[in-house]
Amino acid sequence: MRVQFIGGAGTVTGSKTLIESDGLRILIDCGLFQGVKMLRELNWEPLPILASTIDIVLLTHGHLDHCGWLPRLVNEGFNGKIYCSGPTFSVAKLIMVDSAKIQEEEAEKANEKNYSKHEQAEPLYTVEQAEKVFPLFRTVKPFASVVLAEDVTAIFTPVGHIIGACSITLKIEGKSLVFSGDVGRDNDLLLDPPVKPKHADYVFLESTYGDRLHPDTDAKLELEQYVNSAFEKRGTIIIPSFAVERAQGVMYLLWQLKKEKKIPDIPYIVDSPMGASAFQVFFNNTDWHKLSLADCQAMSKMFSIHSDYQETLDAIYDKGPKVVVAASGMITGGRVLSYLEYYIGLPETVVAIVGYQAEGTRGRKLLEGAKSIKIYGNYYTVRAKVVEIQGMSAHGDQKDLLNWISELESKPKKVFLVHGENGPADELRFKIREDYGYDCTIPQRGQEYYI
């Protein structure tokens, strides 16, 4: 059996792992590369194998770095089945269409303002191409054994992180291969703790936060302080956020603070074309999270959810204090850029970063103290206060990752550390060897292993 690491190896984006056995080709995740230009350019390259020869895609969850390359895969000839949980299908549809809209808009702006290095800027894929992926999806129930081929099955197990996210146990050639996807936190605001695997011959474990522990801070208190500070200065607080899960976590904390009368009565805006639809996924899947339907309904009433761009412009030109939760989470595109164009140069603005920022993204640059950032071909001086609320991360930290593999009943033959930059992955490798004595490997993009 051949394992090839096409993406999500040595980096936290572009997750794609190919399993080839007896003529059957299974792709675990099919994510978009984000971050530095060198990685983003990989999105335009074909896979090392023909897309038409892949039989099955197994999707751990609906984030862009795990599902966002599916439209390209289908456009290049893939016509197999895509298996995932019900909520993941709902999320992935939203994410892919939103990604396509952003790419179409950015290509159009690049052509209008003539800042593309190409004669004619084109989107990586269109909305029409994204929608062609939908008929290939097959939803599965958690813990059920799904027959993929003769003597090949897959089991999807809830793993926290975002709604619908699952680890996948692939049983093939008499072996159990466990793919973690992204592991959530044991004390997540909205989701139950990740279910731990019991058996695995080979583990493919994410390592995003393999070198750190989340600080023992109170995210709710920090958010309260930043909102009130911005309000006192008549400023705007901008919270770049992934539209699914992170946005709902931020909404939940703001809702709690508002109920407790700890933050002022100002506009609270969720600005995302898919914001309402993303929240509907929570309404429709209350068995996948901790909130009741009544909680969801009460929480949603506090926020103005903007989808039309004119609403965005109206909010931008409203000079009063306000809180804006806007995609994208790493400030790589989306509505948040429109707000930052106007507000990043104002000292009374607070930009609150609430999630992981990949290398090369605007979010990472802001956290590292960038004096200016480039948006749509123009540079803007950073005068806003940039803060980080680390307690909001949906990724498990080193302790959570070590805990997730703590109930394996026998020693796996190997643990592959994926979906992490090399430094964090190496720290996690050392800790796993120290705590459990497991053999760990950190594969790099393009590497192959034979099992």
Secondary structure, DSSP 8 states (H G I E B T S, - for coil): -EEEEEESSSSSS--EEEEEETTEEEEE------SSHHHHGGGGS--SS-GGG--EEE-S--SHHHHTTHHHHHHTT--SEEEEEHHHHHHHHHHHHHHHHHHHHHHHHHHHHT--SSSS---SS-HHHHHTTGGGEEEE-TT-EEEEETTEEEEEEE--SSTT-EEEEEEETTEEEEE--S---TT-SSS------S--SEEEEE-TTTT----S--HHHHHHHHHHHHHHTT-EEEEE--TTTHHHHHHHHHHHHHHTT-S-S--EEEE-TTHHHHHHHHHH-GGGSS--HHHHHHHHTTSEEE-SHHHHHHHHH--S-EEEEES-TTSSSSTHHHHHHHHTT-TT-EEEE-S---TTSHHHHHHTT-SEEEETTEEEE--SEEEE-GGG--S--HHHHHHHTTT-SS--SEEEEESS-HHHHHHHHHHHHHHH---EE---TT-EEE-
